[in-house]
């Protein structure tokens, strides 16, 4: 079974650190904009203090993803490259005065 990626845990905890104080302040009758401001400051402060390890782990994962030795190769890259090259060759042939079957059909 695969573990949950760090960025999902970090994001969920950050949302909770904002949403819980916001809900408490709104239930207490604090005006919305004040409650949102206080909840944002609390969420930021709490995440800086309590979420150091997940934040560093997520930063490491992002750095490794951006600085890979070999690029990620997708299975259909070769097919896409061939289609682009075929389209370029067809366009260049039409520009030089040679006609294709599609050009002949369009003229009729």
ChimeraX attribute file (.defattr): number of C-alpha atoms within 10 A of each C-alpha:
attribute: neighborCount
match mode: 1-to-1
recipient: residues
	/A:1	3
	/A:2	4
	/A:3	5
	/A:4	8
	/A:5	10
	/A:6	17
	/A:7	16
	/A:8	12
	/A:9	14
	/A:10	19
	/A:11	13
	/A:12	11
	/A:13	16
	/A:14	18
	/A:15	14
	/A:16	13
	/A:17	20
	/A:18	21
	/A:19	16
	/A:20	13
	/A:21	18
	/A:22	24
	/A:23	15
	/A:24	13
	/A:25	18
	/A:26	16
	/A:27	11
	/A:28	10
	/A:29	10
	/A:30	13
	/A:31	11
	/A:32	13
	/A:33	11
	/A:34	13
	/A:35	19
	/A:36	19
	/A:37	13
	/A:38	16
	/A:39	21
	/A:40	19
	/A:41	13
	/A:42	16
	/A:43	22
	/A:44	14
	/A:45	13
	/A:46	15
	/A:47	19
	/A:48	13
	/A:49	10
	/A:50	10
	/A:51	14
	/A:52	13
	/A:53	13
	/A:54	18
	/A:55	18
	/A:56	12
	/A:57	14
	/A:58	18
	/A:59	14
	/A:60	12
	/A:61	14
	/A:62	12
	/A:63	11
	/A:64	11
	/A:65	12
	/A:66	10
	/A:67	9
	/A:68	9
	/A:69	8
	/A:70	6
	/A:71	9
	/A:72	8
	/A:73	8
	/A:74	7
	/A:75	8
	/A:76	8
	/A:77	10
	/A:78	11
	/A:79	10
	/A:80	11
	/A:81	11
	/A:82	11
	/A:83	12
	/A:84	12
	/A:85	12
	/A:86	12
	/A:87	12
	/A:88	12
	/A:89	12
	/A:90	15
	/A:91	14
	/A:92	12
	/A:93	13
	/A:94	13
	/A:95	10
	/A:96	9
	/A:97	8
	/A:98	11
	/A:99	13
	/A:100	13
	/A:101	7
	/A:102	8
	/A:103	11
	/A:104	9
	/A:105	8
	/A:106	8
	/A:107	6
	/A:108	5
